[in-house]
Amino acid sequence: MSELQSQQTFGPRVLEVPEGDNRERLVCPECGYIRYDNPKIVAGAVVLWQGRYLLCRRAINPRKGYWTIPAGYMELNETALDGAKREVLEEAEAEIIVDGLLAIYNIPRISQVQLIYRAQLVEGKHGPGVESLETALFEWEDIPWDELAFPSVTWALNHHREVSGKVIFQPRTNPEGDRGDY
């Protein structure tokens, strides 16, 4: 039986530590299939056009109506970079040129890892995709800080500003002691 077939017909589930493992997993006692629940990976970008930041107002939950950078879950068989470009296109109808990995954030409460890139808009064109109510370009001082959807959006914008103008920079991680809870 293939792994996919086993997943689709997953019978009785028992929570146990499989042989050779050190964590409890859901196991099918009939076929021996072990279900590994792993973190979800988000890919996105802090996108600039002529010094202004591209933000999207979310049209979906969680945090519907709040502003975010274009980002979302990676799809199977795509690279993180391709995922970031796809998310920008889907959420902001924009094409980007990526110039580096800006940050790797860990949000353990929701088992999420975020890979955020630094990018420039191509030709300044953008608009709301199906997951966005609207898109806008903001000067730094006009960013709606109190209306940002998630702590990691604030982190990414601040990290971007810190490395602005640098050709070589080290990707950042969560601010010290911050686990991304909101």
VMD Tcl script that builds the backbone (N, CA, C; Angstrom):
set m [mol new atoms 546]
animate dup $m
set s [atomselect $m all]
$s set {name element resname resid chain x y z} {
  {N N MET 1 A 0.859 -1.180 0.000}
  {CA C MET 1 A 0.000 0.000 0.000}
  {C C MET 1 A 0.901 1.236 0.000}
  {N N SER 2 A 0.624 2.182 -0.897}
  {CA C SER 2 A 1.427 3.408 -0.948}
  {C C SER 2 A 1.117 4.290 0.252}
  {N N GLU 3 A 2.027 5.228 0.534}
  {CA C GLU 3 A 1.816 6.142 1.662}
  {C C GLU 3 A 0.547 6.958 1.457}
  {N N LEU 4 A 0.311 7.410 0.213}
  {CA C LEU 4 A -0.880 8.207 -0.064}
  {C C LEU 4 A -2.145 7.383 0.178}
  {N N GLN 5 A -2.157 6.137 -0.321}
  {CA C GLN 5 A -3.319 5.279 -0.099}
  {C C GLN 5 A -3.535 5.052 1.391}
  {N N SER 6 A -2.454 4.812 2.114}
  {CA C SER 6 A -2.556 4.588 3.549}
  {C C SER 6 A -3.115 5.815 4.249}
  {N N GLN 7 A -2.687 7.003 3.822}
  {CA C GLN 7 A -3.189 8.231 4.428}
  {C C GLN 7 A -4.684 8.381 4.165}
  {N N GLN 8 A -5.099 8.013 2.953}
  {CA C GLN 8 A -6.497 8.186 2.587}
  {C C GLN 8 A -7.397 7.168 3.282}
  {N N THR 9 A -6.875 6.001 3.589}
  {CA C THR 9 A -7.676 4.958 4.217}
  {C C THR 9 A -7.239 4.720 5.654}
  {N N PHE 10 A -6.589 5.694 6.206}
  {CA C PHE 10 A -6.039 5.588 7.555}
  {C C PHE 10 A -7.103 5.078 8.505}
  {N N GLY 11 A -6.885 3.879 9.012}
  {CA C GLY 11 A -7.864 3.235 9.881}
  {C C GLY 11 A -7.770 3.714 11.312}
  {N N PRO 12 A -7.933 2.794 12.241}
  {CA C PRO 12 A -7.880 3.165 13.653}
  {C C PRO 12 A -6.566 3.882 13.957}
  {N N ARG 13 A -6.661 4.880 14.788}
  {CA C ARG 13 A -5.470 5.656 15.105}
  {C C ARG 13 A -5.119 5.459 16.570}
  {N N VAL 14 A -3.856 5.189 16.784}
  {CA C VAL 14 A -3.356 5.013 18.135}
  {C C VAL 14 A -2.212 5.998 18.317}
  {N N LEU 15 A -2.234 6.717 19.414}
  {CA C LEU 15 A -1.156 7.644 19.720}
  {C C LEU 15 A -0.100 6.879 20.508}
  {N N GLU 16 A 1.078 6.714 19.900}
  {CA C GLU 16 A 2.158 5.970 20.552}
  {C C GLU 16 A 3.504 6.439 20.017}
  {N N VAL 17 A 4.551 6.038 20.709}
  {CA C VAL 17 A 5.911 6.330 20.259}
  {C C VAL 17 A 6.348 5.146 19.399}
  {N N PRO 18 A 6.481 5.345 18.073}
  {CA C PRO 18 A 6.895 4.240 17.208}
  {C C PRO 18 A 8.320 3.785 17.540}
  {N N GLU 19 A 8.597 2.544 17.238}
  {CA C GLU 19 A 9.939 2.001 17.462}
  {C C GLU 19 A 10.964 2.856 16.712}
  {N N GLY 20 A 12.031 3.209 17.411}
  {CA C GLY 20 A 13.089 4.013 16.810}
  {C C GLY 20 A 12.810 5.502 16.825}
  {N N ASP 21 A 11.681 5.919 17.388}
  {CA C ASP 21 A 11.318 7.339 17.449}
  {C C ASP 21 A 11.365 7.788 18.908}
  {N N ASN 22 A 11.191 9.078 19.129}
  {CA C ASN 22 A 11.201 9.583 20.503}
  {C C ASN 22 A 10.008 10.489 20.808}
  {N N ARG 23 A 9.020 10.520 19.908}
  {CA C ARG 23 A 7.828 11.349 20.101}
  {C C ARG 23 A 6.588 10.532 19.786}
  {N N GLU 24 A 5.493 10.918 20.440}
  {CA C GLU 24 A 4.224 10.267 20.129}
  {C C GLU 24 A 3.773 10.672 18.729}
  {N N ARG 25 A 3.258 9.698 18.002}
  {CA C ARG 25 A 2.724 9.908 16.650}
  {C C ARG 25 A 1.413 9.135 16.542}
  {N N LEU 26 A 0.588 9.524 15.584}
  {CA C LEU 26 A -0.598 8.728 15.275}
  {C C LEU 26 A -0.158 7.556 14.404}
  {N N VAL 27 A -0.498 6.355 14.831}
  {CA C VAL 27 A -0.066 5.141 14.142}
  {C C VAL 27 A -1.295 4.289 13.843}
  {N N CYS 28 A -1.305 3.696 12.663}
  {CA C CYS 28 A -2.356 2.742 12.306}
  {C C CYS 28 A -1.861 1.350 12.709}
  {N N PRO 29 A -2.501 0.716 13.691}
  {CA C PRO 29 A -2.045 -0.606 14.124}
  {C C PRO 29 A -2.267 -1.700 13.072}
  {N N GLU 30 A -3.126 -1.436 12.097}
  {CA C GLU 30 A -3.405 -2.440 11.066}
  {C C GLU 30 A -2.324 -2.472 9.990}
  {N N CYS 31 A -1.945 -1.295 9.483}
  {CA C CYS 31 A -0.981 -1.268 8.378}
  {C C CYS 31 A 0.393 -0.756 8.802}
  {N N GLY 32 A 0.484 -0.192 10.021}
  {CA C GLY 32 A 1.766 0.308 10.503}
  {C C GLY 32 A 2.101 1.713 10.043}
  {N N TYR 33 A 1.195 2.337 9.295}
  {CA C TYR 33 A 1.456 3.697 8.818}
  {C C TYR 33 A 1.633 4.639 10.006}
  {N N ILE 34 A 2.648 5.492 9.924}
  {CA C ILE 34 A 2.917 6.495 10.954}
  {C C ILE 34 A 2.646 7.862 10.350}
  {N N ARG 35 A 1.822 8.654 11.019}
  {CA C ARG 35 A 1.531 10.007 10.526}
  {C C ARG 35 A 2.446 10.998 11.242}
  {N N TYR 36 A 3.253 11.679 10.441}
  {CA C TYR 36 A 4.149 12.700 10.969}
  {C C TYR 36 A 3.527 14.061 10.717}
  {N N ASP 37 A 3.180 14.762 11.771}
  {CA C ASP 37 A 2.681 16.128 11.646}
  {C C ASP 37 A 3.872 17.056 11.810}
  {N N ASN 38 A 4.199 17.768 10.755}
  {CA C ASN 38 A 5.372 18.630 10.740}
  {C C ASN 38 A 4.968 20.084 10.560}
  {N N PRO 39 A 5.883 20.997 10.870}
  {CA C PRO 39 A 5.564 22.425 10.707}
  {C C PRO 39 A 5.192 22.773 9.267}
  {N N LYS 40 A 4.358 23.781 9.150}
  {CA C LYS 40 A 3.992 24.340 7.848}
  {C C LYS 40 A 4.995 25.436 7.509}
  {N N ILE 41 A 5.319 25.554 6.236}
  {CA C ILE 41 A 6.278 26.567 5.796}
  {C C ILE 41 A 5.543 27.662 5.036}
  {N N VAL 42 A 5.795 28.896 5.449}
  {CA C VAL 42 A 5.241 30.083 4.805}
  {C C VAL 42 A 6.367 30.764 4.039}
  {N N ALA 43 A 6.076 31.207 2.824}
  {CA C ALA 43 A 7.038 31.979 2.036}
  {C C ALA 43 A 6.398 33.312 1.680}
  {N N GLY 44 A 7.187 34.371 1.746}
  {CA C GLY 44 A 6.664 35.694 1.436}
  {C C GLY 44 A 7.784 36.678 1.197}
  {N N ALA 45 A 7.415 37.944 1.052}
  {CA C ALA 45 A 8.420 38.961 0.746}
  {C C ALA 45 A 8.022 40.321 1.285}
  {N N VAL 46 A 9.042 41.064 1.703}
  {CA C VAL 46 A 8.889 42.493 1.938}
  {C C VAL 46 A 9.240 43.127 0.599}
  {N N VAL 47 A 8.265 43.793 0.001}
  {CA C VAL 47 A 8.393 44.304 -1.365}
  {C C VAL 47 A 8.393 45.828 -1.343}
  {N N LEU 48 A 9.361 46.405 -2.048}
  {CA C LEU 48 A 9.457 47.862 -2.142}
  {C C LEU 48 A 9.286 48.332 -3.577}
  {N N TRP 49 A 8.782 49.543 -3.707}
  {CA C TRP 49 A 8.742 50.257 -4.975}
  {C C TRP 49 A 9.047 51.714 -4.667}
  {N N GLN 50 A 10.173 52.181 -5.175}
  {CA C GLN 50 A 10.599 53.570 -4.992}
  {C C GLN 50 A 10.533 53.988 -3.522}
  {N N GLY 51 A 11.045 53.117 -2.653}
  {CA C GLY 51 A 11.135 53.417 -1.231}
  {C C GLY 51 A 9.865 53.202 -0.435}
  {N N ARG 52 A 8.793 52.774 -1.099}
  {CA C ARG 52 A 7.529 52.530 -0.399}
  {C C ARG 52 A 7.284 51.024 -0.280}
  {N N TYR 53 A 6.621 50.644 0.800}
  {CA C TYR 53 A 6.394 49.240 1.139}
  {C C TYR 53 A 5.023 48.773 0.655}
  {N N LEU 54 A 5.011 47.621 -0.019}
  {CA C LEU 54 A 3.767 47.030 -0.502}
  {C C LEU 54 A 3.124 46.205 0.611}
  {N N LEU 55 A 1.898 46.553 0.957}
  {CA C LEU 55 A 1.127 45.787 1.936}
  {C C LEU 55 A -0.217 45.399 1.335}
  {N N CYS 56 A -0.760 44.308 1.848}
  {CA C CYS 56 A -2.054 43.787 1.406}
  {C C CYS 56 A -2.994 43.747 2.604}
  {N N ARG 57 A -4.226 44.205 2.405}
  {CA C ARG 57 A -5.239 44.080 3.460}
  {C C ARG 57 A -5.917 42.724 3.269}
  {N N ARG 58 A -5.850 41.883 4.296}
  {CA C ARG 58 A -6.320 40.501 4.205}
  {C C ARG 58 A -7.826 40.412 3.975}
  {N N ALA 59 A -8.217 39.546 3.028}
  {CA C ALA 59 A -9.634 39.291 2.749}
  {C C ALA 59 A -10.091 37.978 3.376}
  {N N ILE 60 A -9.166 37.308 4.068}
  {CA C ILE 60 A -9.471 36.003 4.662}
  {C C ILE 60 A -9.029 35.973 6.120}
  {N N ASN 61 A -9.624 35.060 6.860}
  {CA C ASN 61 A -9.178 34.825 8.237}
  {C C ASN 61 A -7.962 33.916 8.225}
  {N N PRO 62 A -7.121 33.958 9.206}
  {CA C PRO 62 A -7.226 34.803 10.397}
  {C C PRO 62 A -6.831 36.250 10.101}
  {N N ARG 63 A -7.303 37.136 10.940}
  {CA C ARG 63 A -6.949 38.556 10.904}
  {C C ARG 63 A -7.457 39.263 9.650}
  {N N LYS 64 A -8.639 38.875 9.207}
  {CA C LYS 64 A -9.273 39.522 8.059}
  {C C LYS 64 A -9.372 41.029 8.313}
  {N N GLY 65 A -9.037 41.816 7.295}
  {CA C GLY 65 A -9.101 43.272 7.394}
  {C C GLY 65 A -7.820 43.923 7.874}
  {N N TYR 66 A -6.869 43.121 8.325}
  {CA C TYR 66 A -5.586 43.657 8.780}
  {C C TYR 66 A -4.577 43.626 7.634}
  {N N TRP 67 A -3.550 44.455 7.757}
  {CA C TRP 67 A -2.518 44.571 6.730}
  {C C TRP 67 A -1.405 43.548 6.955}
  {N N THR 68 A -0.840 43.080 5.854}
  {CA C THR 68 A 0.244 42.108 5.910}
  {C C THR 68 A 1.161 42.280 4.710}
  {N N ILE 69 A 2.321 41.668 4.784}
  {CA C ILE 69 A 3.150 41.544 3.593}
  {C C ILE 69 A 2.587 40.367 2.802}
  {N N PRO 70 A 2.806 40.314 1.490}
  {CA C PRO 70 A 2.322 39.157 0.738}
  {C C PRO 70 A 3.097 37.902 1.144}
  {N N ALA 71 A 2.382 36.911 1.633}
  {CA C ALA 71 A 2.999 35.664 2.098}
  {C C ALA 71 A 1.920 34.606 2.248}
  {N N GLY 72 A 2.336 33.343 2.199}
  {CA C GLY 72 A 1.386 32.263 2.386}
  {C C GLY 72 A 2.075 30.919 2.372}
  {N N TYR 73 A 1.294 29.881 2.551}
  {CA C TYR 73 A 1.847 28.536 2.632}
  {C C TYR 73 A 2.443 28.097 1.303}
  {N N MET 74 A 3.599 27.449 1.399}
  {CA C MET 74 A 4.220 26.867 0.217}
  {C C MET 74 A 3.365 25.720 -0.292}
  {N N GLU 75 A 3.448 25.483 -1.577}
  {CA C GLU 75 A 2.771 24.354 -2.203}
  {C C GLU 75 A 3.777 23.224 -2.398}
  {N N LEU 76 A 3.269 22.021 -2.589}
  {CA C LEU 76 A 4.143 20.890 -2.867}
  {C C LEU 76 A 4.920 21.140 -4.156}
  {N N ASN 77 A 6.134 20.665 -4.191}
  {CA C ASN 77 A 6.988 20.705 -5.382}
  {C C ASN 77 A 7.386 22.105 -5.817}
  {N N GLU 78 A 7.409 23.071 -4.893}
  {CA C GLU 78 A 7.926 24.387 -5.247}
  {C C GLU 78 A 9.017 24.774 -4.259}
  {N N THR 79 A 9.941 25.613 -4.723}
  {CA C THR 79 A 10.981 26.120 -3.837}
  {C C THR 79 A 10.404 27.255 -2.998}
  {N N ALA 80 A 11.098 27.603 -1.933}
  {CA C ALA 80 A 10.653 28.725 -1.100}
  {C C ALA 80 A 10.625 30.006 -1.921}
  {N N LEU 81 A 11.625 30.217 -2.756}
  {CA C LEU 81 A 11.672 31.410 -3.601}
  {C C LEU 81 A 10.492 31.436 -4.571}
  {N N ASP 82 A 10.220 30.309 -5.212}
  {CA C ASP 82 A 9.065 30.245 -6.115}
  {C C ASP 82 A 7.765 30.474 -5.352}
  {N N GLY 83 A 7.685 29.951 -4.134}
  {CA C GLY 83 A 6.498 30.158 -3.307}
  {C C GLY 83 A 6.291 31.620 -2.968}
  {N N ALA 84 A 7.374 32.314 -2.628}
  {CA C ALA 84 A 7.268 33.745 -2.311}
  {C C ALA 84 A 6.792 34.529 -3.532}
  {N N LYS 85 A 7.369 34.239 -4.692}
  {CA C LYS 85 A 6.959 34.938 -5.917}
  {C C LYS 85 A 5.492 34.654 -6.242}
  {N N ARG 86 A 5.070 33.401 -6.073}
  {CA C ARG 86 A 3.684 33.035 -6.353}
  {C C ARG 86 A 2.737 33.755 -5.399}
  {N N GLU 87 A 3.091 33.797 -4.116}
  {CA C GLU 87 A 2.229 34.465 -3.134}
  {C C GLU 87 A 2.090 35.954 -3.437}
  {N N VAL 88 A 3.175 36.611 -3.837}
  {CA C VAL 88 A 3.092 38.034 -4.190}
  {C C VAL 88 A 2.167 38.212 -5.393}
  {N N LEU 89 A 2.280 37.328 -6.370}
  {CA C LEU 89 A 1.419 37.402 -7.548}
  {C C LEU 89 A -0.045 37.141 -7.170}
  {N N GLU 90 A -0.302 36.139 -6.330}
  {CA C GLU 90 A -1.674 35.806 -5.937}
  {C C GLU 90 A -2.316 36.885 -5.070}
  {N N GLU 91 A -1.565 37.422 -4.113}
  {CA C GLU 91 A -2.153 38.351 -3.150}
  {C C GLU 91 A -2.100 39.806 -3.585}
  {N N ALA 92 A -1.111 40.146 -4.429}
  {CA C ALA 92 A -0.942 41.551 -4.809}
  {C C ALA 92 A -0.871 41.761 -6.316}
  {N N GLU 93 A -1.128 40.700 -7.086}
  {CA C GLU 93 A -1.076 40.785 -8.549}
  {C C GLU 93 A 0.179 41.513 -9.011}
  {N N ALA 94 A 1.295 41.171 -8.376}
  {CA C ALA 94 A 2.549 41.871 -8.653}
  {C C ALA 94 A 3.668 40.887 -8.957}
  {N N GLU 95 A 4.557 41.324 -9.823}
  {CA C GLU 95 A 5.773 40.569 -10.104}
  {C C GLU 95 A 6.915 41.235 -9.367}
  {N N ILE 96 A 7.844 40.404 -8.886}
  {CA C ILE 96 A 8.947 40.934 -8.093}
  {C C ILE 96 A 10.290 40.414 -8.578}
  {N N ILE 97 A 11.317 41.153 -8.201}
  {CA C ILE 97 A 12.700 40.714 -8.347}
  {C C ILE 97 A 13.230 40.559 -6.927}
  {N N VAL 98 A 13.651 39.356 -6.585}
  {CA C VAL 98 A 14.123 39.053 -5.231}
  {C C VAL 98 A 15.631 39.228 -5.170}
  {N N ASP 99 A 16.099 39.881 -4.099}
  {CA C ASP 99 A 17.549 40.058 -3.973}
  {C C ASP 99 A 18.141 39.420 -2.723}
  {N N GLY 100 A 17.378 38.591 -2.028}
  {CA C GLY 100 A 17.964 37.863 -0.909}
  {C C GLY 100 A 16.943 37.420 0.116}
  {N N LEU 101 A 17.351 36.449 0.918}
  {CA C LEU 101 A 16.533 35.975 2.026}
  {C C LEU 101 A 16.689 36.951 3.178}
  {N N LEU 102 A 15.601 37.544 3.602}
  {CA C LEU 102 A 15.613 38.552 4.658}
  {C C LEU 102 A 15.552 37.929 6.047}
  {N N ALA 103 A 14.694 36.917 6.230}
  {CA C ALA 103 A 14.478 36.402 7.578}
  {C C ALA 103 A 13.920 34.987 7.570}
  {N N ILE 104 A 14.179 34.300 8.672}
  {CA C ILE 104 A 13.593 32.993 8.952}
  {C C ILE 104 A 12.972 33.104 10.334}
  {N N TYR 105 A 11.651 33.067 10.383}
  {CA C TYR 105 A 10.939 33.211 11.651}
  {C C TYR 105 A 10.320 31.877 12.054}
  {N N ASN 106 A 10.289 31.633 13.352}
  {CA C ASN 106 A 9.692 30.422 13.906}
  {C C ASN 106 A 8.523 30.814 14.796}
  {N N ILE 107 A 7.358 30.248 14.505}
  {CA C ILE 107 A 6.154 30.509 15.283}
  {C C ILE 107 A 5.691 29.156 15.850}
  {N N PRO 108 A 6.299 28.711 16.957}
  {CA C PRO 108 A 6.027 27.358 17.451}
  {C C PRO 108 A 4.587 27.112 17.886}
  {N N ARG 109 A 3.893 28.127 18.359}
  {CA C ARG 109 A 2.513 27.955 18.820}
  {C C ARG 109 A 1.625 27.375 17.723}
  {N N ILE 110 A 1.909 27.737 16.481}
  {CA C ILE 110 A 1.118 27.233 15.356}
  {C C ILE 110 A 1.965 26.361 14.419}
  {N N SER 111 A 3.117 25.912 14.919}
  {CA C SER 111 A 4.009 25.018 14.158}
  {C C SER 111 A 4.291 25.563 12.763}
  {N N GLN 112 A 4.788 26.784 12.720}
  {CA C GLN 112 A 5.010 27.458 11.442}
  {C C GLN 112 A 6.441 27.998 11.356}
  {N N VAL 113 A 7.024 27.868 10.179}
  {CA C VAL 113 A 8.315 28.470 9.858}
  {C C VAL 113 A 8.071 29.407 8.686}
  {N N GLN 114 A 8.562 30.640 8.799}
  {CA C GLN 114 A 8.358 31.627 7.741}
  {C C GLN 114 A 9.693 31.996 7.102}
  {N N LEU 115 A 9.738 31.924 5.775}
  {CA C LEU 115 A 10.902 32.340 4.996}
  {C C LEU 115 A 10.508 33.607 4.249}
  {N N ILE 116 A 11.104 34.727 4.644}
  {CA C ILE 116 A 10.719 36.022 4.094}
  {C C ILE 116 A 11.880 36.593 3.284}
  {N N TYR 117 A 11.593 36.981 2.052}
  {CA C TYR 117 A 12.595 37.519 1.140}
  {C C TYR 117 A 12.510 39.038 1.060}
  {N N ARG 118 A 13.563 39.633 0.544}
  {CA C ARG 118 A 13.607 41.069 0.255}
  {C C ARG 118 A 13.451 41.205 -1.256}
  {N N ALA 119 A 12.553 42.090 -1.702}
  {CA C ALA 119 A 12.247 42.161 -3.135}
  {C C ALA 119 A 11.866 43.573 -3.566}
  {N N GLN 120 A 11.929 43.774 -4.874}
  {CA C GLN 120 A 11.502 45.016 -5.515}
  {C C GLN 120 A 10.353 44.696 -6.464}
  {N N LEU 121 A 9.390 45.594 -6.515}
  {CA C LEU 121 A 8.290 45.467 -7.468}
  {C C LEU 121 A 8.809 45.695 -8.882}
  {N N VAL 122 A 8.253 44.980 -9.836}
  {CA C VAL 122 A 8.565 45.207 -11.246}
  {C C VAL 122 A 7.546 46.208 -11.776}
  {N N GLU 123 A 7.992 47.325 -12.273}
  {CA C GLU 123 A 7.156 48.356 -12.901}
  {C C GLU 123 A 6.126 48.992 -11.966}
  {N N GLY 124 A 6.174 48.719 -10.686}
  {CA C GLY 124 A 5.274 49.368 -9.738}
  {C C GLY 124 A 3.824 48.937 -9.802}
  {N N LYS 125 A 3.523 47.901 -10.569}
  {CA C LYS 125 A 2.129 47.463 -10.724}
  {C C LYS 125 A 1.725 46.518 -9.598}
  {N N HIS 126 A 0.537 46.759 -9.023}
  {CA C HIS 126 A -0.005 45.885 -7.985}
  {C C HIS 126 A -1.508 46.099 -7.891}
  {N N GLY 127 A -2.188 45.143 -7.295}
  {CA C GLY 127 A -3.628 45.229 -7.075}
  {C C GLY 127 A -4.068 44.064 -6.220}
  {N N PRO 128 A -5.264 44.121 -5.674}
  {CA C PRO 128 A -5.703 43.045 -4.787}
  {C C PRO 128 A -5.996 41.748 -5.533}
  {N N GLY 129 A -5.416 40.665 -5.040}
  {CA C GLY 129 A -5.752 39.337 -5.529}
  {C C GLY 129 A -6.943 38.816 -4.746}
  {N N VAL 130 A -7.282 37.554 -4.934}
  {CA C VAL 130 A -8.479 36.996 -4.308}
  {C C VAL 130 A -8.392 36.938 -2.783}
  {N N GLU 131 A -7.188 36.918 -2.216}
  {CA C GLU 131 A -7.038 36.850 -0.763}
  {C C GLU 131 A -6.819 38.224 -0.138}
  {N N SER 132 A -6.924 39.284 -0.946}
  {CA C SER 132 A -6.688 40.648 -0.453}
  {C C SER 132 A -7.883 41.542 -0.753}
  {N N LEU 133 A -8.211 42.400 0.206}
  {CA C LEU 133 A -9.260 43.399 -0.008}
  {C C LEU 133 A -8.722 44.574 -0.804}
  {N N GLU 134 A -7.461 44.915 -0.540}
  {CA C GLU 134 A -6.796 46.011 -1.246}
  {C C GLU 134 A -5.299 45.879 -1.051}
  {N N THR 135 A -4.551 46.566 -1.899}
  {CA C THR 135 A -3.103 46.672 -1.742}
  {C C THR 135 A -2.742 48.145 -1.762}
  {N N ALA 136 A -1.619 48.463 -1.136}
  {CA C ALA 136 A -1.182 49.861 -1.114}
  {C C ALA 136 A 0.321 49.915 -0.892}
  {N N LEU 137 A 0.905 51.010 -1.379}
  {CA C LEU 137 A 2.318 51.303 -1.134}
  {C C LEU 137 A 2.389 52.360 -0.043}
  {N N PHE 138 A 3.160 52.094 1.006}
  {CA C PHE 138 A 3.250 52.988 2.154}
  {C C PHE 138 A 4.662 53.521 2.338}
  {N N GLU 139 A 4.763 54.817 2.596}
  {CA C GLU 139 A 6.007 55.371 3.113}
  {C C GLU 139 A 6.191 54.781 4.507}
  {N N TRP 140 A 7.429 54.691 4.975}
  {CA C TRP 140 A 7.707 54.096 6.277}
  {C C TRP 140 A 6.840 54.705 7.383}
  {N N GLU 141 A 6.779 56.022 7.426}
  {CA C GLU 141 A 6.056 56.697 8.514}
  {C C GLU 141 A 4.537 56.551 8.395}
  {N N ASP 142 A 4.052 56.075 7.250}
  {CA C ASP 142 A 2.607 55.913 7.050}
  {C C ASP 142 A 2.122 54.468 7.199}
  {N N ILE 143 A 3.034 53.549 7.478}
  {CA C ILE 143 A 2.627 52.153 7.655}
  {C C ILE 143 A 1.636 52.073 8.822}
  {N N PRO 144 A 0.504 51.389 8.637}
  {CA C PRO 144 A -0.505 51.290 9.710}
  {C C PRO 144 A -0.086 50.257 10.771}
  {N N TRP 145 A 0.873 50.629 11.592}
  {CA C TRP 145 A 1.482 49.705 12.558}
  {C C TRP 145 A 0.460 49.041 13.471}
  {N N ASP 146 A -0.572 49.748 13.873}
  {CA C ASP 146 A -1.584 49.177 14.774}
  {C C ASP 146 A -2.565 48.261 14.047}
  {N N GLU 147 A -2.462 48.201 12.727}
  {CA C GLU 147 A -3.374 47.369 11.941}
  {C C GLU 147 A -2.641 46.244 11.216}
  {N N LEU 148 A -1.422 45.919 11.654}
  {CA C LEU 148 A -0.687 44.825 11.030}
  {C C LEU 148 A -1.194 43.499 11.583}
  {N N ALA 149 A -1.310 42.515 10.702}
  {CA C ALA 149 A -1.965 41.254 11.040}
  {C C ALA 149 A -1.210 40.406 12.056}
  {N N PHE 150 A 0.099 40.348 11.947}
  {CA C PHE 150 A 0.870 39.407 12.759}
  {C C PHE 150 A 2.172 40.042 13.236}
  {N N PRO 151 A 2.709 39.590 14.379}
  {CA C PRO 151 A 3.995 40.119 14.849}
  {C C PRO 151 A 5.105 39.963 13.817}
  {N N SER 152 A 5.093 38.869 13.073}
  {CA C SER 152 A 6.166 38.645 12.102}
  {C C SER 152 A 6.149 39.668 10.968}
  {N N VAL 153 A 5.008 40.284 10.696}
  {CA C VAL 153 A 4.959 41.357 9.691}
  {C C VAL 153 A 5.756 42.552 10.204}
  {N N THR 154 A 5.558 42.892 11.463}
  {CA C THR 154 A 6.320 43.988 12.077}
  {C C THR 154 A 7.805 43.662 12.079}
  {N N TRP 155 A 8.152 42.434 12.479}
  {CA C TRP 155 A 9.564 42.035 12.490}
  {C C TRP 155 A 10.180 42.196 11.106}
  {N N ALA 156 A 9.480 41.679 10.086}
  {CA C ALA 156 A 10.021 41.700 8.724}
  {C C ALA 156 A 10.217 43.129 8.229}
  {N N LEU 157 A 9.253 43.984 8.474}
  {CA C LEU 157 A 9.392 45.380 8.043}
  {C C LEU 157 A 10.571 46.042 8.750}
  {N N ASN 158 A 10.699 45.826 10.058}
  {CA C ASN 158 A 11.826 46.405 10.794}
  {C C ASN 158 A 13.163 45.832 10.340}
  {N N HIS 159 A 13.214 44.530 10.120}
  {CA C HIS 159 A 14.453 43.918 9.641}
  {C C HIS 159 A 14.827 44.458 8.266}
  {N N HIS 160 A 13.825 44.630 7.421}
  {CA C HIS 160 A 14.097 45.176 6.091}
  {C C HIS 160 A 14.711 46.564 6.199}
  {N N ARG 161 A 14.152 47.375 7.048}
  {CA C ARG 161 A 14.674 48.742 7.213}
  {C C ARG 161 A 16.117 48.725 7.722}
  {N N GLU 162 A 16.427 47.789 8.629}
  {CA C GLU 162 A 17.781 47.684 9.175}
  {C C GLU 162 A 18.812 47.331 8.110}
  {N N VAL 163 A 18.439 46.540 7.114}
  {CA C VAL 163 A 19.397 46.123 6.083}
  {C C VAL 163 A 19.211 46.888 4.777}
  {N N SER 164 A 18.350 47.877 4.791}
  {CA C SER 164 A 18.094 48.667 3.589}
  {C C SER 164 A 19.400 49.239 3.047}
  {N N GLY 165 A 19.614 49.070 1.770}
  {CA C GLY 165 A 20.806 49.591 1.125}
  {C C GLY 165 A 22.010 48.672 1.197}
  {N N LYS 166 A 21.956 47.638 2.010}
  {CA C LYS 166 A 23.073 46.697 2.110}
  {C C LYS 166 A 22.935 45.634 1.030}
  {N N VAL 167 A 24.052 45.348 0.363}
  {CA C VAL 167 A 24.056 44.305 -0.651}
  {C C VAL 167 A 24.204 42.944 0.020}
  {N N ILE 168 A 25.055 42.888 1.033}
  {CA C ILE 168 A 25.272 41.649 1.770}
  {C C ILE 168 A 24.715 41.833 3.174}
  {N N PHE 169 A 23.863 40.918 3.583}
  {CA C PHE 169 A 23.276 40.986 4.922}
  {C C PHE 169 A 22.923 39.575 5.364}
  {N N GLN 170 A 22.885 39.378 6.657}
  {CA C GLN 170 A 22.559 38.074 7.210}
  {C C GLN 170 A 21.063 38.002 7.498}
  {N N PRO 171 A 20.399 36.908 7.087}
  {CA C PRO 171 A 18.981 36.767 7.422}
  {C C PRO 171 A 18.773 36.827 8.933}
  {N N ARG 172 A 17.651 37.374 9.341}
  {CA C ARG 172 A 17.331 37.533 10.762}
  {C C ARG 172 A 16.423 36.410 11.233}
  {N N THR 173 A 16.285 36.328 12.548}
  {CA C THR 173 A 15.343 35.400 13.165}
  {C C THR 173 A 14.435 36.197 14.099}
  {N N ASN 174 A 13.585 35.498 14.827}
  {CA C ASN 174 A 12.684 36.164 15.776}
  {C C ASN 174 A 13.478 37.089 16.692}
  {N N PRO 175 A 12.898 38.223 17.069}
  {CA C PRO 175 A 13.532 39.037 18.106}
  {C C PRO 175 A 13.699 38.207 19.383}
  {N N GLU 176 A 14.750 38.479 20.118}
  {CA C GLU 176 A 15.072 37.748 21.349}
  {C C GLU 176 A 13.844 37.564 22.240}
  {N N GLY 177 A 13.533 36.317 22.559}
  {CA C GLY 177 A 12.446 36.006 23.483}
  {C C GLY 177 A 11.041 36.104 22.914}
  {N N ASP 178 A 10.898 36.456 21.639}
  {CA C ASP 178 A 9.566 36.619 21.042}
  {C C ASP 178 A 9.218 35.378 20.230}
  {N N ARG 179 A 8.115 34.735 20.576}
  {CA C ARG 179 A 7.687 33.510 19.904}
  {C C ARG 179 A 6.558 33.749 18.907}
  {N N GLY 180 A 6.228 35.011 18.670}
  {CA C GLY 180 A 5.235 35.323 17.652}
  {C C GLY 180 A 3.795 35.197 18.076}
  {N N ASP 181 A 3.539 35.131 19.363}
  {CA C ASP 181 A 2.154 35.039 19.829}
  {C C ASP 181 A 1.437 36.365 19.630}
  {N N TYR 182 A 0.174 36.289 19.303}
  {CA C TYR 182 A -0.649 37.492 19.153}
  {C C TYR 182 A -2.001 37.274 19.765}
}
mol reanalyze $m
mol bondsrecalc $m
mol representation Tube
mol addrep $m
